Amino acid sequence: MGIFSQKSSKGWNFGFKVSCSALLAALLFACGDDPVSGQKDDLKDDSSSSGKIDSLQSSSSSKTPSRSSSSSSKGKVSSSSSLKEVDPLDGQDIVYVLVNGSVSGSIALDGFASTAKVKMVQLDTANSYKETKNVFSGKVGKGGTYGIDKIDLPQPYVIFSVDGKVDNIVDGKSASITLSALSDATSGEVFNLNLLTTLESERTLGLLSGRQKVSFEDAKKKASEDVWGVFHLAAADFDASELIHVSDLSESGAALLASTLLLQAGANGDFAKSFKAVAADVRKDGVWDDSDAKIAIADWALSNDLEDGYASVRKALEKKWSKAAEFEKFVRNFYLTELEFPKCDAESAGEIFFVKNKASKFYAANYGDVSKSRERFVCDEKSGWTSIPDSLKDFMGETTPAKDGEVRRGTFSGEFFTYDGSSKQWRKATAVEKDRYFVLNSDAKEFVDIQDVYESIKDDERVIFVLRHAERGDDTSKGGTLTDNGKKQSEEVGARLTKFKEDFVLGASEFLRAHQTVESIAKGRGQSYDKRDTIPQLNDDWYAKNNEAVEKAKNECGGGWEVTSKYAYTGAYSTGADAAYYNLAERSVELIEDVLVKKYPTEKFVLLSSHDKLMVPLVAYCSNLQVELKKYENNGKWINYLAGVAIIIDKDGNRRYVAIRGLKSGYAN
């Protein structure tokens, strides 16, 4: 069971600590877009640069710090740097540049070639911020740290880049990628490279190359907002992404770690490809438009939270860095937002939620829909959205008031429960209460032709037909036989039961006429299989509890048919110490569940023959007394030959009952 807090979370940055040597800042002044004459001679051409310094281009706007956290370093000059001042001219803007400066940082990569270097390239403000030939580099050291010294920049905007491998915490695979960071080199001394700085670089360049003119600072700010927004976080809550390292234990480090995990979770086995696609997508409009990918990541995040609350993910991270920031809340914030969990607070405490996004593997059309997912959630004021345990799912989503004695099947457990009105609680149903549920839902009201029922059996269903035997002679003993007409009746019924190729499994009571009935039906349908089970429980005395009391009751009611039907429909003679009959429901369920269903657990078609004194109570029970066989009343009806009950069972064990007839009527008169 997972617990999910829905507190508003701060954003995430995946960065690396950079210790920078002192920056040299020179105040240079340029007018318009014209080069400043003589400026190049005033700048030192350091041997560490891999390219010559391009001509200085003027800034299009007044210089403002791109990061509030590093604005204090603006204009500072290190003791090892030189400062060149140029007298200002009227109408000229201030431009900050580096002279003999240095920067350093850390890189969010796991593996580097022995010759790996971080490259810093100056961008040309006059040429859509394209890369110039003014390039500096620094070797990547242990743990991904780097440093670049002796930097001379006539323009402040640069892009950092490095190639290496990143290990995917989610799937354990390694991917070769390029990380980058786009920034103002005079805005600080720390420039980490990570996944977020890379997305931010792409988005910033996308804005700068767009039709609408925008300053570098505004583009950088907007890009930061867009990238944090991809993960449903606010940029203002965190440090600039190039100031953070994935192993930082701060809020910013936790947010960066969480966003990195989410990006890796969406890799689908190829992180290099997926990350490149995300970067290209975000560059266009600042939005990650791949809704399917985001839902898949949200599903991953929710699945892991349900499984162990990210314990296994944390273990992998701590193996890597010994400690990991509290990333969990930011990962939860992502899936709570993507899967559209509503707000959880004191007002919504107790409310139930299920995922309604069809693209999610947790989707449910309604509370009881378990075709795709069984997960349901309840709002806990203190803990947030909490997974509902299976033991409570069955009735938490119920909105229909329950009645005392009502039986319902649990949506999730599949078990049956009955409602106790006095305690106002659901308890596990007994076998009789469970079967009562089947009886009520079957709603059998009249006899249905056996052929129609037979031909309606679905692929995932099986059926047990229990019929009264066909027309008999005067001998009612166990050796009594069918009449010729009775055999003909049976064969004609069999001739109509031929839709399916499967043979019927045959069975009957200990009476000969019952065996002759199923034998003739099989013959009529052309069935070669003629092995028949003998089932004593199908004899006509199944419901009789005390034979002496039964005989006494017969005399009172005027005969066996009368007393049997009165017992079945009124419960007469079934109570007290000297009861003649068993409780109708208990005895019927015992026959159905403990004898017939147990004996034939998988057989597709079963055909059994019994007798009227068993069939009348059984039909009365299975139809909830709606099919009336009340021979005890004046002009009351009795069951006809070849009439009875179909017990239909589906793959989940659900039963439904149908009153059936083999002849034109289910009634004998």
C-alpha positions in Angstrom: 0.0 0.0 0.0 1.4 3.4 -1.0 0.7 6.7 0.6 0.7 9.8 -1.5 1.0 13.3 -0.2 -0.5 16.0 -2.4 1.2 19.0 -0.9 2.3 21.7 -3.3 5.9 20.8 -4.1 8.9 22.9 -5.0 10.5 22.4 -8.4 13.5 20.2 -9.2 17.0 20.9 -10.5 19.5 18.3 -11.5 22.9 20.2 -11.3 26.4 19.9 -10.0 28.4 22.0 -7.7 30.9 24.3 -9.3 33.7 25.9 -7.5 34.9 28.8 -9.6 38.1 30.7 -9.3 37.6 34.4 -9.2 36.0 36.0 -12.2 37.4 39.0 -13.9 34.9 41.5 -15.1 35.8 44.5 -17.3 33.4 47.3 -18.1 33.4 47.7 -21.8 31.3 50.1 -23.7 29.9 49.6 -27.2 27.7 51.8 -29.3 24.9 50.2 -31.3 26.2 47.0 -33.2 29.5 48.5 -34.3 32.8 47.0 -33.1 34.7 48.9 -30.5 37.9 50.0 -32.2 41.0 49.0 -30.4 39.1 46.8 -27.9 40.7 43.6 -29.1 44.1 44.9 -28.3 43.1 45.5 -24.7 42.1 41.9 -24.1 44.7 39.3 -23.3 44.9 36.4 -25.8 45.4 33.5 -23.4 47.1 30.4 -24.6 44.5 28.2 -23.0 41.9 29.3 -25.5 41.5 27.0 -28.5 40.3 29.8 -30.7 41.0 33.5 -31.2 38.7 36.1 -29.6 36.1 37.4 -32.1 35.4 41.1 -32.5 33.4 42.6 -29.7 29.7 43.1 -30.4 27.7 45.5 -28.3 24.9 44.2 -26.1 21.4 45.0 -27.3 20.2 45.8 -23.8 21.5 46.8 -20.4 23.2 43.9 -18.5 21.1 42.3 -15.7 22.0 39.3 -13.7 20.5 36.1 -15.1 20.3 34.4 -11.7 19.4 36.1 -8.5 21.6 33.7 -6.5 24.7 34.7 -8.3 24.0 38.4 -8.8 26.3 39.3 -5.9 29.3 38.0 -7.9 28.5 40.4 -10.7 31.3 42.9 -11.4 33.7 41.4 -8.9 37.3 41.0 -9.9 39.6 38.3 -8.6 43.1 39.2 -7.4 44.6 37.2 -10.2 42.6 38.9 -12.9 43.2 42.2 -14.7 40.6 44.8 -15.3 40.5 47.0 -18.4 38.5 50.1 -18.2 37.2 52.0 -21.3 35.9 55.5 -21.0 32.2 55.5 -21.7 30.8 57.4 -24.7 27.3 59.0 -24.8 24.5 56.6 -25.6 26.6 53.5 -25.1 25.3 50.4 -23.1 27.3 48.7 -20.4 28.7 45.3 -21.4 30.4 42.9 -18.9 33.2 40.7 -20.1 35.7 38.4 -18.7 39.4 39.1 -18.7 41.7 36.2 -17.6 38.7 34.7 -15.7 37.9 31.2 -14.7 34.9 29.0 -14.1 34.3 25.5 -12.8 31.5 23.0 -12.1 30.3 19.5 -12.0 28.7 17.3 -14.6 25.7 14.9 -14.1 27.3 12.1 -16.0 28.7 8.8 -14.8 31.3 7.9 -17.4 33.8 9.8 -19.4 36.5 9.0 -21.9 40.0 9.6 -20.6 40.3 12.7 -22.8 36.8 14.1 -22.0 36.7 17.8 -21.9 34.1 20.4 -21.1 33.9 22.9 -24.0 32.8 26.5 -23.5 31.9 28.4 -26.7 31.2 32.1 -27.0 27.9 33.0 -28.7 27.5 35.9 -31.1 24.7 38.3 -30.1 24.8 40.0 -33.4 24.3 36.7 -35.3 21.3 35.1 -33.6 23.5 33.8 -30.7 25.3 31.3 -33.0 28.5 29.8 -31.8 31.7 31.6 -32.6 35.3 30.3 -32.9 36.1 31.6 -29.5 36.4 28.3 -27.7 37.8 27.3 -24.3 38.0 23.9 -22.7 38.7 22.2 -19.4 39.5 18.5 -18.6 36.9 16.5 -16.7 38.3 15.3 -13.5 37.3 12.8 -10.8 33.6 12.8 -10.1 32.8 14.9 -13.1 34.3 18.1 -11.9 35.9 20.5 -14.3 37.6 23.9 -14.4 38.4 26.3 -17.2 41.0 29.1 -16.6 42.4 32.1 -18.4 39.2 33.0 -20.1 38.9 36.2 -22.2 35.4 37.0 -23.4 34.5 40.1 -25.4 30.8 38.9 -25.2 29.3 37.3 -22.1 27.0 34.6 -23.5 28.4 31.1 -23.7 27.3 27.5 -24.1 29.0 24.7 -22.2 28.8 21.1 -23.5 30.3 17.7 -22.6 29.9 14.2 -23.9 29.7 11.2 -21.6 27.5 8.3 -20.3 24.7 8.4 -17.8 23.5 5.3 -15.9 19.7 5.0 -15.9 18.6 4.4 -12.3 15.3 3.1 -13.5 16.4 0.3 -15.9 20.1 0.1 -15.1 21.2 0.7 -18.7 23.9 3.2 -19.8 23.4 5.8 -22.5 25.8 8.2 -24.3 24.5 11.7 -24.3 25.6 15.3 -24.5 24.9 17.7 -21.7 24.9 21.5 -22.1 24.3 24.7 -20.2 23.6 28.1 -21.7 24.5 31.1 -19.6 26.0 34.5 -19.1 29.6 33.8 -18.1 29.8 37.0 -16.1 26.8 36.1 -13.9 28.6 33.8 -11.6 31.4 31.3 -11.1 29.5 28.0 -11.0 28.2 26.3 -14.1 27.0 22.7 -13.6 25.8 20.6 -16.5 22.8 18.3 -16.1 19.6 17.2 -17.8 17.7 20.3 -16.8 20.4 22.7 -18.0 20.4 20.8 -21.3 16.6 21.2 -21.7 16.9 24.8 -20.6 19.6 25.5 -23.2 17.5 24.1 -26.0 14.5 26.1 -25.0 16.5 29.3 -24.6 18.0 28.9 -28.0 14.6 28.2 -29.4 13.3 31.5 -28.0 16.4 33.5 -29.2 16.0 32.1 -32.7 12.3 32.9 -32.9 10.6 35.6 -34.8 9.8 37.6 -31.8 12.9 39.5 -30.4 13.7 38.7 -26.8 16.7 39.5 -24.6 19.0 36.8 -23.5 17.9 37.3 -19.9 14.2 37.1 -20.6 14.7 34.1 -22.8 16.7 32.4 -20.1 14.1 33.2 -17.5 11.2 32.0 -19.7 13.1 28.8 -20.5 13.7 28.0 -16.8 10.0 28.5 -16.1 9.1 26.2 -19.0 11.5 23.4 -18.1 10.5 23.3 -14.5 6.9 23.4 -15.7 7.4 20.2 -17.6 7.6 18.5 -14.2 4.8 20.5 -12.7 7.1 22.6 -10.6 7.7 26.3 -10.2 11.1 27.7 -11.2 10.9 30.4 -8.5 11.1 27.8 -5.8 14.5 26.5 -6.7 18.1 27.6 -7.5 19.1 28.1 -11.1 19.6 24.7 -12.6 23.3 25.3 -13.3 23.9 25.8 -9.6 22.5 22.4 -8.5 24.0 19.0 -8.4 22.0 15.8 -8.4 23.6 14.7 -5.2 22.8 17.9 -3.3 20.7 17.3 -0.2 18.8 20.6 -0.6 15.3 21.1 -1.9 16.7 22.1 -5.2 18.8 19.0 -5.3 15.8 16.8 -4.5 13.8 18.5 -7.3 16.6 18.0 -9.8 16.9 14.3 -8.7 13.2 13.7 -9.1 13.0 15.3 -12.5 16.0 13.2 -13.7 14.3 10.0 -12.4 11.1 10.9 -14.3 13.0 11.6 -17.5 14.8 8.2 -17.1 11.6 6.4 -16.4 10.3 7.5 -19.8 13.3 6.1 -21.7 11.6 2.9 -22.7 15.0 1.2 -23.0 16.8 4.0 -25.0 17.4 7.0 -22.8 19.6 8.8 -25.4 16.8 8.7 -28.0 14.0 9.6 -25.6 15.9 12.5 -24.0 16.8 13.9 -27.4 13.1 13.8 -28.3 12.1 15.6 -25.1 14.7 18.3 -25.7 13.5 18.9 -29.3 9.9 18.9 -28.2 10.5 21.4 -25.4 12.6 23.7 -27.6 9.7 24.4 -29.8 7.1 25.9 -27.4 8.3 25.1 -23.9 5.8 22.3 -23.6 6.3 18.5 -23.6 3.5 17.5 -25.9 4.0 13.7 -25.7 1.0 13.0 -23.4 1.4 9.2 -23.8 5.0 9.3 -22.6 4.0 11.5 -19.6 1.2 9.2 -18.6 3.5 6.2 -18.9 6.0 7.9 -16.6 3.2 8.8 -14.1 2.1 5.2 -14.2 5.7 4.1 -13.4 5.8 6.6 -10.5 2.5 5.5 -9.1 3.4 1.8 -9.5 6.7 2.3 -7.5 4.9 4.2 -4.8 2.3 1.5 -4.4 5.0 -1.2 -4.3 7.4 0.2 -1.7 7.2 4.0 -1.6 10.3 4.3 -3.8 12.4 2.3 -1.3 14.2 0.4 -4.0 14.8 3.5 -6.0 16.3 5.3 -2.9 18.5 2.2 -2.2 19.9 2.4 -5.7 20.6 6.2 -5.4 22.2 5.8 -2.0 24.4 3.1 -3.3 25.6 5.6 -5.9 26.0 8.7 -3.6 25.6 7.3 -0.1 22.8 9.9 0.5 20.0 11.1 -1.6 17.8 14.1 -1.2 14.0 13.8 -0.4 13.0 13.4 -4.0 9.9 11.3 -3.3 7.4 14.2 -2.8 8.3 15.7 -6.2 7.9 12.4 -8.0 4.5 12.0 -6.3 3.6 15.6 -7.3 4.2 14.6 -10.9 1.9 11.6 -11.0 -0.8 13.2 -8.9 -0.9 16.1 -11.4 -0.6 14.0 -14.6 -3.3 11.5 -13.4 -5.5 14.3 -12.2 -5.8 13.4 -8.6 -8.0 16.1 -7.0 -6.9 18.1 -4.0 -6.8 16.2 -0.8 -7.4 18.2 2.4 -9.7 18.4 5.4 -12.7 19.2 3.2 -12.2 16.3 0.9 -11.2 13.7 3.5 -12.8 10.4 2.9 -13.5 11.1 -0.8 -12.7 8.2 -3.2 -10.8 8.5 -6.4 -9.9 6.3 -9.3 -7.9 7.2 -12.4 -10.1 8.3 -15.3 -7.4 8.8 -18.0 -7.9 6.0 -20.5 -4.2 6.1 -21.5 -3.2 5.1 -17.9 -2.8 1.4 -16.9 -4.7 2.5 -13.7 -7.8 3.5 -15.7 -11.3 2.6 -14.5 -14.5 3.6 -16.1 -16.3 3.6 -12.8 -15.6 2.4 -9.2 -16.6 -1.1 -10.0 -14.7 -1.4 -13.3 -11.8 -3.8 -12.7 -11.1 -4.7 -16.3 -7.8 -2.7 -16.3 -7.0 -1.8 -12.8 -8.1 -2.7 -9.3 -6.5 0.4 -7.6 -8.7 2.8 -5.8 -7.7 5.7 -3.5 -9.1 7.5 -0.6 -8.3 11.0 0.7 -6.7 11.0 4.2 -6.4 14.4 5.7 -3.0 13.7 7.2 -1.5 11.3 4.7 -2.9 12.5 1.5 -4.2 10.1 -1.2 -3.9 6.6 0.1 -4.4 3.2 -1.7 -7.5 1.4 -0.4 -6.6 -2.1 0.8 -8.5 -5.0 -0.9 -10.3 -5.7 2.4 -12.0 -2.3 2.2 -12.5 -1.8 -1.5 -15.7 -3.9 -1.8 -18.1 -1.4 -0.3 -16.2 1.9 0.0 -17.5 2.9 -3.4 -21.1 1.9 -2.7 -23.6 4.8 -2.9 -26.8 2.7 -2.7 -28.1 2.3 0.8 -28.0 -1.3 2.0 -31.0 -3.1 3.5 -30.9 -5.5 6.4 -30.2 -9.0 5.1 -29.2 -7.8 1.6 -26.5 -9.8 -0.1 -24.0 -8.2 -2.4 -20.9 -9.5 -4.2 -17.7 -7.6 -3.5 -16.5 -5.8 -6.6 -12.9 -6.5 -5.9 -12.7 -9.6 -3.7 -15.4 -11.4 -5.6 -16.7 -12.7 -2.2 -20.2 -12.4 -1.0 -21.3 -10.3 1.9 -24.6 -9.7 3.7 -25.7 -6.5 5.5 -26.5 -6.6 9.2 -28.9 -3.7 9.8 -28.5 -3.7 13.5 -24.7 -3.3 13.5 -24.8 -1.5 10.1 -21.9 -3.5 8.9 -21.2 -6.0 6.1 -20.2 -9.5 7.1 -19.1 -12.5 5.0 -22.2 -14.3 3.6 -23.0 -17.9 4.3 -23.4 -20.4 1.5 -27.2 -20.0 1.7 -26.9 -16.2 1.7 -24.5 -16.3 -1.2 -26.8 -18.5 -3.3 -29.7 -16.2 -2.4 -27.8 -13.5 -4.3 -27.7 -15.8 -7.4 -31.4 -16.7 -7.0 -32.5 -13.0 -6.9 -30.3 -12.0 -9.8 -31.5 -15.0 -11.9 -35.1 -13.7 -11.6 -36.6 -16.8 -13.1 -40.3 -16.2 -13.6 -41.5 -18.9 -16.0 -40.5 -22.0 -17.8 -38.2 -21.6 -20.8 -37.7 -24.1 -23.6 -34.7 -26.2 -23.0 -33.4 -25.8 -26.5 -33.3 -22.0 -26.2 -31.4 -22.2 -22.9 -29.0 -24.8 -24.4 -28.2 -22.8 -27.4 -27.7 -19.6 -25.4 -24.8 -21.1 -23.4 -21.7 -18.9 -23.9 -18.2 -20.0 -24.5 -17.2 -19.2 -20.9 -20.2 -20.9 -19.4 -21.2 -24.5 -18.5 -24.6 -25.9 -17.6 -26.1 -28.6 -15.5 -29.7 -29.6 -16.6 -31.8 -31.3 -13.9 -35.1 -32.6 -15.3 -38.0 -34.6 -14.1 -38.1 -37.9 -16.0 -40.3 -38.4 -19.1 -43.8 -40.1 -19.0 -43.8 -43.2 -16.8 -46.0 -46.2 -16.4 -48.0 -47.1 -13.3 -45.1 -48.7 -11.5 -43.5 -46.1 -9.3 -40.9 -48.3 -7.8 -37.2 -48.0 -8.6 -37.7 -50.6 -11.3 -40.6 -48.7 -13.0 -40.0 -47.8 -16.6 -40.9 -45.1 -19.1 -43.8 -45.6 -21.4 -43.1 -45.8 -25.1 -44.4 -42.2 -25.3 -42.0 -41.3 -22.6 -39.1 -42.6 -24.6 -40.4 -40.8 -27.7 -40.7 -37.6 -25.7 -37.1 -37.9 -24.6 -35.7 -38.7 -28.0 -37.5 -35.6 -29.5 -36.0 -33.4 -26.8 -32.6 -34.8 -27.6 -33.1 -34.2 -31.4 -33.3 -30.4 -30.6 -30.1 -30.3 -28.6 -27.5 -30.6 -31.3 -26.0 -27.1 -31.8 -22.8 -28.0 -30.0 -20.5 -30.9 -30.7 -19.8 -31.7 -27.1 -21.5 -34.8 -25.7 -23.7 -34.5 -22.6 -22.4 -36.1 -19.4 -25.3 -38.2 -18.3 -26.6 -38.9 -14.8 -29.7 -40.0 -13.0 -31.2 -41.1 -9.7 -31.3 -44.7 -8.6 -34.6 -45.2 -10.5 -34.6 -46.9 -13.9 -37.0 -44.5 -15.5 -34.6 -41.6 -14.8 -31.8 -43.5 -16.5 -34.0 -44.3 -19.5 -34.8 -40.6 -19.8 -31.2 -39.3 -20.2 -30.4 -42.4 -22.3 -33.2 -41.6 -24.7 -32.3 -37.9 -24.9 -28.7 -38.8 -25.8 -30.0 -41.2 -28.4 -32.2 -38.5 -29.9 -29.3 -36.1 -30.3 -27.2 -38.9 -31.9 -24.8 -39.1 -29.0 -22.7 -42.3 -28.9 -21.6 -41.8 -25.3 -24.0 -43.7 -23.0 -22.2 -44.0 -19.7 -24.4 -42.7 -16.9 -23.7 -41.7 -13.4 -26.0 -42.9 -10.6 -26.6 -40.1 -8.1 -28.7 -41.2 -5.0 -29.2 -37.6 -3.9 -31.5 -37.2 -7.0 -34.0 -39.7 -5.5 -37.4 -38.3 -4.7 -36.8 -38.2 -1.0 -34.0 -35.6 -1.0 -36.0 -33.0 0.9 -37.6 -35.4 3.4 -36.1 -35.2 6.8 -38.4 -37.6 8.8 -40.3 -40.2 6.7 -42.7 -40.8 9.5 -43.5 -37.1 9.8 -43.8 -36.9 6.0 -46.5 -39.6 5.9 -48.4 -37.8 8.6 -48.2 -34.6 6.7 -49.5 -36.4 3.6 -52.6 -37.4 5.4 -53.2 -33.9 6.6 -52.7 -32.3 3.2 -54.4 -34.9 1.0 -51.5 -36.5 -0.7 -47.8 -36.4 -1.6 -48.0 -33.7 -4.3 -50.0 -31.4 -2.0 -47.7 -31.7 1.0 -44.6 -31.4 -1.1 -45.8 -28.1 -2.8 -47.1 -26.7 0.5 -43.7 -27.3 2.1 -41.9 -25.7 -0.9 -44.0 -22.6 -1.1 -45.0 -22.0 2.6 -42.2 -23.7 4.6 -44.8 -25.9 6.2 -43.6 -29.0 8.1 -40.0 -27.8 8.1 -39.6 -26.4 11.6 -39.5 -27.9 15.0 -38.0 -31.0 16.4 -40.3 -33.3 14.5 -40.0 -31.4 11.1 -40.9 -33.6 8.1 -38.7 -31.6 5.7 -35.4 -29.8 5.7 -35.1 -26.1 5.4 -35.8 -25.4 1.7 -32.9 -23.0 1.1 -30.3 -25.0 3.0 -31.2 -28.3 1.4 -31.4 -26.8 -2.1 -28.0 -25.1 -1.7 -26.5 -28.4 -0.4 -27.8 -30.2 -3.5 -26.6 -27.6 -5.9 -23.2 -26.7 -4.4 -22.1 -29.7 -2.4 -23.4 -32.4 -4.8 -23.9 -31.3 -8.3 -21.4 -28.4 -8.8 -18.8 -30.3 -6.8 -19.3 -33.5 -8.8 -19.2 -31.7 -12.2 -16.6 -28.9 -11.7 -15.6 -28.4 -15.4 -17.9 -30.3 -17.6 -19.5 -28.2 -20.3 -22.9 -29.9 -20.6 -24.4 -32.2 -17.9 -27.8 -33.8 -18.2 -29.4 -35.3 -15.1 -32.8 -36.8 -14.4 -34.7 -36.8 -11.1 -38.4 -36.9 -9.9 -41.2 -34.5 -9.2 -40.9 -34.5 -5.5 -37.4 -33.2 -5.8 -38.0 -31.0 -8.8 -40.9 -29.0 -7.3 -39.0 -27.8 -4.3 -35.9 -27.1 -6.4 -37.9 -25.1 -9.0 -39.6 -23.2 -6.2 -36.3 -22.3 -4.6 -34.4 -21.4 -7.8 -37.2 -19.2 -9.0 -37.7 -17.5 -5.6 -41.2 -18.9 -5.6 -42.1 -17.1 -8.8 -42.8 -20.2 -10.9 -45.9 -21.5 -9.1 -46.3 -25.2 -8.6 -48.9 -24.9 -5.8 -50.7 -28.2 -6.0 -52.0 -27.7 -2.5 -54.3 -24.9 -3.7 -57.5 -25.4 -5.6 -56.6 -25.8 -9.2 -53.0 -25.6 -8.3 -50.4 -26.7 -10.9 -47.9 -29.5 -10.8 -44.6 -29.9 -12.7 -44.7 -31.6 -16.1 -42.5 -34.4 -17.4 -39.1 -33.3 -18.7 -39.3 -29.9 -16.8 -36.8 -28.7 -14.2 -33.9 -26.3 -13.7 -30.8 -25.3 -15.6 -27.9 -24.4 -13.4 -25.6 -22.1 -15.5 -22.1 -21.4 -14.2 -19.6 -18.9 -15.7 -15.8 -18.8 -15.5 -15.9 -16.8 -12.3 -18.2 -19.2 -10.5 -21.3 -17.1 -10.8 -24.5 -19.1 -11.1 -27.8 -18.3 -12.6 -30.9 -20.4 -12.6 -33.5 -20.9 -15.3 -36.7 -22.9 -15.1 -36.8 -25.1 -18.2 -39.3 -27.3 -20.0 -38.7 -30.0 -22.6 -42.3 -30.3 -23.7 -44.7 -27.5 -24.7 -45.5 -26.7 -21.1 -43.7 -26.9 -17.9 -47.0 -27.6 -16.1 -48.7 -31.0 -15.9 -52.2 -29.5 -15.9 
